[in-house]
Amino acid sequence: MDEALGSVLDAEELAPEQVRYHFIPRRLVTSWVRQQRGKPSYLLAGVAQRLQIVA
C-alpha cells in the first residue's frame, strides 16, 4: 500500500482536482482507511482528509 499511496500523493501534487473528484483514488483511499487497525498513518490520514473521506 505504501507505494500505491505514494502514487496517489504524486498524482495529487500534479492534478489535485482530478484526484479529489475521480472515483478511483477516492475508492482506493476509502478502502485503505477502512483496512487500517487503529489510526491511519499521517500520510494516509492527510490525503483522506483532503479528499473529505474522513472528518
PDB file with one MODEL, atoms N, CA, C and O in Angstrom:
MODEL        1
ATOM      1  N   MET A   1       0.820  -1.189   0.000  1.00  0.00           N
ATOM      2  CA  MET A   1       0.000   0.000   0.000  1.00  0.00           C
ATOM      3  C   MET A   1       0.866   1.255   0.000  1.00  0.00           C
ATOM      4  O   MET A   1       0.446   2.275  -0.546  1.00  0.00           O
ATOM      5  N   ASP A   2       2.050   1.218   0.588  1.00  0.00           N
ATOM      6  CA  ASP A   2       2.894   2.414   0.674  1.00  0.00           C
ATOM      7  C   ASP A   2       3.242   2.967  -0.702  1.00  0.00           C
ATOM      8  O   ASP A   2       3.197   4.177  -0.922  1.00  0.00           O
ATOM      9  N   GLU A   3       3.586   2.081  -1.622  1.00  0.00           N
ATOM     10  CA  GLU A   3       3.936   2.529  -2.968  1.00  0.00           C
ATOM     11  C   GLU A   3       2.718   3.104  -3.690  1.00  0.00           C
ATOM     12  O   GLU A   3       2.822   4.112  -4.390  1.00  0.00           O
ATOM     13  N   ALA A   4       1.582   2.469  -3.517  1.00  0.00           N
ATOM     14  CA  ALA A   4       0.353   2.961  -4.147  1.00  0.00           C
ATOM     15  C   ALA A   4      -0.055   4.306  -3.558  1.00  0.00           C
ATOM     16  O   ALA A   4      -0.491   5.197  -4.287  1.00  0.00           O
ATOM     17  N   LEU A   5       0.083   4.456  -2.252  1.00  0.00           N
ATOM     18  CA  LEU A   5      -0.222   5.737  -1.613  1.00  0.00           C
ATOM     19  C   LEU A   5       0.711   6.816  -2.136  1.00  0.00           C
ATOM     20  O   LEU A   5       0.290   7.948  -2.371  1.00  0.00           O
ATOM     21  N   GLY A   6       1.973   6.468  -2.318  1.00  0.00           N
ATOM     22  CA  GLY A   6       2.926   7.405  -2.892  1.00  0.00           C
ATOM     23  C   GLY A   6       2.510   7.850  -4.278  1.00  0.00           C
ATOM     24  O   GLY A   6       2.678   9.017  -4.631  1.00  0.00           O
ATOM     25  N   SER A   7       1.974   6.940  -5.064  1.00  0.00           N
ATOM     26  CA  SER A   7       1.499   7.278  -6.409  1.00  0.00           C
ATOM     27  C   SER A   7       0.301   8.221  -6.355  1.00  0.00           C
ATOM     28  O   SER A   7       0.201   9.160  -7.145  1.00  0.00           O
ATOM     29  N   VAL A   8      -0.600   7.964  -5.419  1.00  0.00           N
ATOM     30  CA  VAL A   8      -1.760   8.856  -5.257  1.00  0.00           C
ATOM     31  C   VAL A   8      -1.289  10.250  -4.832  1.00  0.00           C
ATOM     32  O   VAL A   8      -1.793  11.256  -5.332  1.00  0.00           O
ATOM     33  N   LEU A   9      -0.328  10.308  -3.916  1.00  0.00           N
ATOM     34  CA  LEU A   9       0.202  11.599  -3.471  1.00  0.00           C
ATOM     35  C   LEU A   9       0.908  12.328  -4.604  1.00  0.00           C
ATOM     36  O   LEU A   9       0.781  13.546  -4.728  1.00  0.00           O
ATOM     37  N   ASP A  10       1.652  11.599  -5.432  1.00  0.00           N
ATOM     38  CA  ASP A  10       2.305  12.217  -6.590  1.00  0.00           C
ATOM     39  C   ASP A  10       1.265  12.769  -7.562  1.00  0.00           C
ATOM     40  O   ASP A  10       1.408  13.884  -8.064  1.00  0.00           O
ATOM     41  N   ALA A  11       0.228  11.990  -7.823  1.00  0.00           N
ATOM     42  CA  ALA A  11      -0.833  12.442  -8.714  1.00  0.00           C
ATOM     43  C   ALA A  11      -1.547  13.652  -8.141  1.00  0.00           C
ATOM     44  O   ALA A  11      -1.911  14.571  -8.875  1.00  0.00           O
ATOM     45  N   GLU A  12      -1.746  13.655  -6.844  1.00  0.00           N
ATOM     46  CA  GLU A  12      -2.411  14.785  -6.184  1.00  0.00           C
ATOM     47  C   GLU A  12      -1.584  16.066  -6.339  1.00  0.00           C
ATOM     48  O   GLU A  12      -2.132  17.158  -6.487  1.00  0.00           O
ATOM     49  N   GLU A  13      -0.281  15.915  -6.303  1.00  0.00           N
ATOM     50  CA  GLU A  13       0.592  17.071  -6.464  1.00  0.00           C
ATOM     51  C   GLU A  13       0.488  17.641  -7.881  1.00  0.00           C
ATOM     52  O   GLU A  13       0.527  18.857  -8.068  1.00  0.00           O
ATOM     53  N   LEU A  14       0.356  16.762  -8.874  1.00  0.00           N
ATOM     54  CA  LEU A  14       0.278  17.194 -10.271  1.00  0.00           C
ATOM     55  C   LEU A  14      -1.118  17.688 -10.658  1.00  0.00           C
ATOM     56  O   LEU A  14      -1.249  18.659 -11.402  1.00  0.00           O
ATOM     57  N   ALA A  15      -2.142  17.031 -10.162  1.00  0.00           N
ATOM     58  CA  ALA A  15      -3.521  17.371 -10.557  1.00  0.00           C
ATOM     59  C   ALA A  15      -4.461  17.147  -9.377  1.00  0.00           C
ATOM     60  O   ALA A  15      -5.210  16.169  -9.363  1.00  0.00           O
ATOM     61  N   PRO A  16      -4.433  18.044  -8.382  1.00  0.00           N
ATOM     62  CA  PRO A  16      -5.241  17.824  -7.169  1.00  0.00           C
ATOM     63  C   PRO A  16      -6.740  17.699  -7.428  1.00  0.00           C
ATOM     64  O   PRO A  16      -7.418  16.917  -6.761  1.00  0.00           O
ATOM     65  N   GLU A  17      -7.262  18.455  -8.383  1.00  0.00           N
ATOM     66  CA  GLU A  17      -8.707  18.389  -8.660  1.00  0.00           C
ATOM     67  C   GLU A  17      -9.088  17.027  -9.223  1.00  0.00           C
ATOM     68  O   GLU A  17     -10.127  16.466  -8.875  1.00  0.00           O
ATOM     69  N   GLN A  18      -8.238  16.506 -10.091  1.00  0.00           N
ATOM     70  CA  GLN A  18      -8.505  15.196 -10.693  1.00  0.00           C
ATOM     71  C   GLN A  18      -8.532  14.109  -9.626  1.00  0.00           C
ATOM     72  O   GLN A  18      -9.410  13.246  -9.643  1.00  0.00           O
ATOM     73  N   VAL A  19      -7.591  14.145  -8.712  1.00  0.00           N
ATOM     74  CA  VAL A  19      -7.539  13.137  -7.653  1.00  0.00           C
ATOM     75  C   VAL A  19      -8.714  13.312  -6.702  1.00  0.00           C
ATOM     76  O   VAL A  19      -9.320  12.332  -6.270  1.00  0.00           O
ATOM     77  N   ARG A  20      -9.031  14.545  -6.382  1.00  0.00           N
ATOM     78  CA  ARG A  20     -10.097  14.796  -5.407  1.00  0.00           C
ATOM     79  C   ARG A  20     -11.465  14.322  -5.883  1.00  0.00           C
ATOM     80  O   ARG A  20     -12.268  13.841  -5.083  1.00  0.00           O
ATOM     81  N   TYR A  21     -11.734  14.454  -7.179  1.00  0.00           N
ATOM     82  CA  TYR A  21     -13.077  14.158  -7.665  1.00  0.00           C
ATOM     83  C   TYR A  21     -13.193  12.862  -8.457  1.00  0.00           C
ATOM     84  O   TYR A  21     -14.305  12.462  -8.801  1.00  0.00           O
ATOM     85  N   HIS A  22     -12.091  12.197  -8.756  1.00  0.00           N
ATOM     86  CA  HIS A  22     -12.156  10.953  -9.518  1.00  0.00           C
ATOM     87  C   HIS A  22     -12.458   9.786  -8.583  1.00  0.00           C
ATOM     88  O   HIS A  22     -11.939   9.721  -7.469  1.00  0.00           O
ATOM     89  N   PHE A  23     -13.295   8.875  -9.043  1.00  0.00           N
ATOM     90  CA  PHE A  23     -13.757   7.800  -8.158  1.00  0.00           C
ATOM     91  C   PHE A  23     -12.668   6.791  -7.792  1.00  0.00           C
ATOM     92  O   PHE A  23     -12.718   6.213  -6.706  1.00  0.00           O
ATOM     93  N   ILE A  24     -11.690   6.565  -8.664  1.00  0.00           N
ATOM     94  CA  ILE A  24     -10.691   5.535  -8.357  1.00  0.00           C
ATOM     95  C   ILE A  24      -9.815   5.917  -7.167  1.00  0.00           C
ATOM     96  O   ILE A  24      -9.711   5.124  -6.231  1.00  0.00           O
ATOM     97  N   PRO A  25      -9.175   7.097  -7.152  1.00  0.00           N
ATOM     98  CA  PRO A  25      -8.382   7.419  -5.959  1.00  0.00           C
ATOM     99  C   PRO A  25      -9.241   7.517  -4.695  1.00  0.00           C
ATOM    100  O   PRO A  25      -8.798   7.141  -3.610  1.00  0.00           O
ATOM    101  N   ARG A  26     -10.457   8.016  -4.836  1.00  0.00           N
ATOM    102  CA  ARG A  26     -11.344   8.104  -3.674  1.00  0.00           C
ATOM    103  C   ARG A  26     -11.664   6.713  -3.134  1.00  0.00           C
ATOM    104  O   ARG A  26     -11.662   6.498  -1.922  1.00  0.00           O
ATOM    105  N   ARG A  27     -11.937   5.775  -4.030  1.00  0.00           N
ATOM    106  CA  ARG A  27     -12.257   4.411  -3.609  1.00  0.00           C
ATOM    107  C   ARG A  27     -11.037   3.740  -2.981  1.00  0.00           C
ATOM    108  O   ARG A  27     -11.162   3.039  -1.977  1.00  0.00           O
ATOM    109  N   LEU A  28      -9.860   3.951  -3.568  1.00  0.00           N
ATOM    110  CA  LEU A  28      -8.634   3.380  -3.016  1.00  0.00           C
ATOM    111  C   LEU A  28      -8.384   3.883  -1.601  1.00  0.00           C
ATOM    112  O   LEU A  28      -8.153   3.094  -0.685  1.00  0.00           O
ATOM    113  N   VAL A  29      -8.430   5.197  -1.431  1.00  0.00           N
ATOM    114  CA  VAL A  29      -8.152   5.778  -0.114  1.00  0.00           C
ATOM    115  C   VAL A  29      -9.197   5.330   0.902  1.00  0.00           C
ATOM    116  O   VAL A  29      -8.863   5.042   2.051  1.00  0.00           O
ATOM    117  N   THR A  30     -10.445   5.269   0.489  1.00  0.00           N
ATOM    118  CA  THR A  30     -11.503   4.805   1.388  1.00  0.00           C
ATOM    119  C   THR A  30     -11.226   3.375   1.851  1.00  0.00           C
ATOM    120  O   THR A  30     -11.351   3.070   3.036  1.00  0.00           O
ATOM    121  N   SER A  31     -10.852   2.507   0.925  1.00  0.00           N
ATOM    122  CA  SER A  31     -10.594   1.115   1.314  1.00  0.00           C
ATOM    123  C   SER A  31      -9.356   1.015   2.202  1.00  0.00           C
ATOM    124  O   SER A  31      -9.337   0.212   3.135  1.00  0.00           O
ATOM    125  N   TRP A  32      -8.326   1.809   1.934  1.00  0.00           N
ATOM    126  CA  TRP A  32      -7.131   1.786   2.787  1.00  0.00           C
ATOM    127  C   TRP A  32      -7.453   2.232   4.206  1.00  0.00           C
ATOM    128  O   TRP A  32      -6.973   1.643   5.175  1.00  0.00           O
ATOM    129  N   VAL A  33      -8.270   3.278   4.324  1.00  0.00           N
ATOM    130  CA  VAL A  33      -8.637   3.768   5.657  1.00  0.00           C
ATOM    131  C   VAL A  33      -9.437   2.701   6.399  1.00  0.00           C
ATOM    132  O   VAL A  33      -9.219   2.484   7.591  1.00  0.00           O
ATOM    133  N   ARG A  34     -10.349   2.040   5.714  1.00  0.00           N
ATOM    134  CA  ARG A  34     -11.173   1.004   6.356  1.00  0.00           C
ATOM    135  C   ARG A  34     -10.365  -0.211   6.774  1.00  0.00           C
ATOM    136  O   ARG A  34     -10.717  -0.883   7.743  1.00  0.00           O
ATOM    137  N   GLN A  35      -9.281  -0.504   6.056  1.00  0.00           N
ATOM    138  CA  GLN A  35      -8.455  -1.668   6.362  1.00  0.00           C
ATOM    139  C   GLN A  35      -7.520  -1.437   7.548  1.00  0.00           C
ATOM    140  O   GLN A  35      -6.986  -2.397   8.105  1.00  0.00           O
ATOM    141  N   GLN A  36      -7.318  -0.195   7.937  1.00  0.00           N
ATOM    142  CA  GLN A  36      -6.378   0.122   8.999  1.00  0.00           C
ATOM    143  C   GLN A  36      -6.897  -0.377  10.343  1.00  0.00           C
ATOM    144  O   GLN A  36      -8.087  -0.292  10.649  1.00  0.00           O
ATOM    145  N   ARG A  37      -5.985  -0.888  11.116  1.00  0.00           N
ATOM    146  CA  ARG A  37      -6.298  -1.240  12.501  1.00  0.00           C
ATOM    147  C   ARG A  37      -5.725  -0.105  13.337  1.00  0.00           C
ATOM    148  O   ARG A  37      -4.515   0.123  13.351  1.00  0.00           O
ATOM    149  N   GLY A  38      -6.588   0.589  14.019  1.00  0.00           N
ATOM    150  CA  GLY A  38      -6.138   1.767  14.754  1.00  0.00           C
ATOM    151  C   GLY A  38      -6.102   2.980  13.837  1.00  0.00           C
ATOM    152  O   GLY A  38      -6.809   3.044  12.832  1.00  0.00           O
ATOM    153  N   LYS A  39      -5.269   3.931  14.204  1.00  0.00           N
ATOM    154  CA  LYS A  39      -5.179   5.170  13.435  1.00  0.00           C
ATOM    155  C   LYS A  39      -4.441   4.954  12.121  1.00  0.00           C
ATOM    156  O   LYS A  39      -3.447   4.229  12.079  1.00  0.00           O
ATOM    157  N   PRO A  40      -4.923   5.582  11.044  1.00  0.00           N
ATOM    158  CA  PRO A  40      -4.184   5.524   9.785  1.00  0.00           C
ATOM    159  C   PRO A  40      -2.883   6.320   9.899  1.00  0.00           C
ATOM    160  O   PRO A  40      -2.744   7.170  10.779  1.00  0.00           O
ATOM    161  N   SER A  41      -1.943   6.042   9.016  1.00  0.00           N
ATOM    162  CA  SER A  41      -0.684   6.781   9.015  1.00  0.00           C
ATOM    163  C   SER A  41      -0.952   8.261   8.758  1.00  0.00           C
ATOM    164  O   SER A  41      -2.014   8.646   8.269  1.00  0.00           O
ATOM    165  N   TYR A  42       0.024   9.060   9.094  1.00  0.00           N
ATOM    166  CA  TYR A  42      -0.085  10.507   8.906  1.00  0.00           C
ATOM    167  C   TYR A  42      -0.379  10.838   7.439  1.00  0.00           C
ATOM    168  O   TYR A  42      -1.244  11.667   7.156  1.00  0.00           O
ATOM    169  N   LEU A  43       0.331  10.203   6.510  1.00  0.00           N
ATOM    170  CA  LEU A  43       0.134  10.483   5.081  1.00  0.00           C
ATOM    171  C   LEU A  43      -1.252  10.058   4.612  1.00  0.00           C
ATOM    172  O   LEU A  43      -1.920  10.796   3.888  1.00  0.00           O
ATOM    173  N   LEU A  44      -1.680   8.871   5.023  1.00  0.00           N
ATOM    174  CA  LEU A  44      -2.994   8.378   4.635  1.00  0.00           C
ATOM    175  C   LEU A  44      -4.095   9.243   5.232  1.00  0.00           C
ATOM    176  O   LEU A  44      -5.065   9.573   4.549  1.00  0.00           O
ATOM    177  N   ALA A  45      -3.955   9.607   6.483  1.00  0.00           N
ATOM    178  CA  ALA A  45      -4.964  10.461   7.124  1.00  0.00           C
ATOM    179  C   ALA A  45      -5.031  11.818   6.432  1.00  0.00           C
ATOM    180  O   ALA A  45      -6.114  12.381   6.269  1.00  0.00           O
ATOM    181  N   GLY A  46      -3.884  12.341   6.027  1.00  0.00           N
ATOM    182  CA  GLY A  46      -3.862  13.637   5.353  1.00  0.00           C
ATOM    183  C   GLY A  46      -4.570  13.613   4.017  1.00  0.00           C
ATOM    184  O   GLY A  46      -5.389  14.487   3.732  1.00  0.00           O
ATOM    185  N   VAL A  47      -4.264  12.621   3.192  1.00  0.00           N
ATOM    186  CA  VAL A  47      -4.920  12.554   1.886  1.00  0.00           C
ATOM    187  C   VAL A  47      -6.408  12.259   2.057  1.00  0.00           C
ATOM    188  O   VAL A  47      -7.226  12.797   1.310  1.00  0.00           O
ATOM    189  N   ALA A  48      -6.773  11.425   3.011  1.00  0.00           N
ATOM    190  CA  ALA A  48      -8.189  11.141   3.254  1.00  0.00           C
ATOM    191  C   ALA A  48      -8.929  12.402   3.670  1.00  0.00           C
ATOM    192  O   ALA A  48     -10.065  12.630   3.256  1.00  0.00           O
ATOM    193  N   GLN A  49      -8.287  13.208   4.479  1.00  0.00           N
ATOM    194  CA  GLN A  49      -8.927  14.459   4.897  1.00  0.00           C
ATOM    195  C   GLN A  49      -9.074  15.416   3.721  1.00  0.00           C
ATOM    196  O   GLN A  49     -10.113  16.059   3.575  1.00  0.00           O
ATOM    197  N   ARG A  50      -8.055  15.519   2.888  1.00  0.00           N
ATOM    198  CA  ARG A  50      -8.141  16.406   1.724  1.00  0.00           C
ATOM    199  C   ARG A  50      -9.204  15.943   0.744  1.00  0.00           C
ATOM    200  O   ARG A  50      -9.827  16.762   0.069  1.00  0.00           O
ATOM    201  N   LEU A  51      -9.415  14.633   0.662  1.00  0.00           N
ATOM    202  CA  LEU A  51     -10.456  14.098  -0.212  1.00  0.00           C
ATOM    203  C   LEU A  51     -11.820  14.110   0.471  1.00  0.00           C
ATOM    204  O   LEU A  51     -12.821  13.694  -0.113  1.00  0.00           O
ATOM    205  N   GLN A  52     -11.849  14.587   1.701  1.00  0.00           N
ATOM    206  CA  GLN A  52     -13.055  14.664   2.513  1.00  0.00           C
ATOM    207  C   GLN A  52     -13.695  13.294   2.725  1.00  0.00           C
ATOM    208  O   GLN A  52     -14.917  13.145   2.717  1.00  0.00           O
ATOM    209  N   ILE A  53     -12.824  12.299   2.916  1.00  0.00           N
ATOM    210  CA  ILE A  53     -13.276  10.950   3.206  1.00  0.00           C
ATOM    211  C   ILE A  53     -13.449  10.770   4.694  1.00  0.00           C
ATOM    212  O   ILE A  53     -14.345  10.054   5.141  1.00  0.00           O
ATOM    213  N   VAL A  54     -12.593  11.421   5.466  1.00  0.00           N
ATOM    214  CA  VAL A  54     -12.685  11.371   6.929  1.00  0.00           C
ATOM    215  C   VAL A  54     -12.698  12.800   7.454  1.00  0.00           C
ATOM    216  O   VAL A  54     -12.055  13.690   6.897  1.00  0.00           O
ATOM    217  N   ALA A  55     -13.428  12.999   8.514  1.00  0.00           N
ATOM    218  CA  ALA A  55     -13.500  14.344   9.094  1.00  0.00           C
ATOM    219  C   ALA A  55     -12.310  14.637   9.961  1.00  0.00           C
ATOM    220  O   ALA A  55     -12.211  15.725  10.527  1.00  0.00           O
TER     221      ALA A  55
ENDMDL
END
